[in-house]
Amino acid sequence: MASIQLRKLVTVVEEVRSEAGIAADWPLRRVAALAVVSNPYAGRYQEDLGALVEFSRELGKLLGGRAVEALGDAPESYGKGAIAGEGGEQEHANAFLTTTFGDELRRAVGGGKAWIPSATKVGPMGASLDVPLAYKDALYVRSHYDAMEVRLPDAPRRDEVLVVAVVANRGRLNARLGGLRKEQATGEDGLS
């Protein structure tokens, strides 16, 4: 099995108290838990990426737990993302975000019927990534379509992957585009 090392953990908490000059009844909190891990396959093609997928199990547990703890509230939205360093492939970033990672993130947020939106890419150190968010139990709840931008100045290095779990305590402030409301969602099929 390939050796994967964890170099760095970072947690970012963002709190939005007003939007368009309107004070929120309660702040929108978004939390990103980030991990910088080595990529044993940087610079070479590897057919079987199972080692990355398996490593992501503990990573999902770790990042999900850190994000929820820092949120300090019940998570309503979630998302995930990864940036492979320039020596890697986008497929390496995706390998860290499969169902193996996702199931641990779902456990951390106390469930979650909806698929977890994600974004991946290859980029240099300091590259940013907009991690998409959606309501954890019903994808069609429009008020919770959101994103959190993340970046670390020193990651990912050429032979690393930056892996991210994001949670939020509510939908966007002043959301007013109609559609299914959180209170109407059944959460039975992950869509509505």
Order of alpha helices (4+ residues) and beta strands (2+ residues): beta-beta-alpha-beta-alpha-alpha-beta-beta-beta-beta
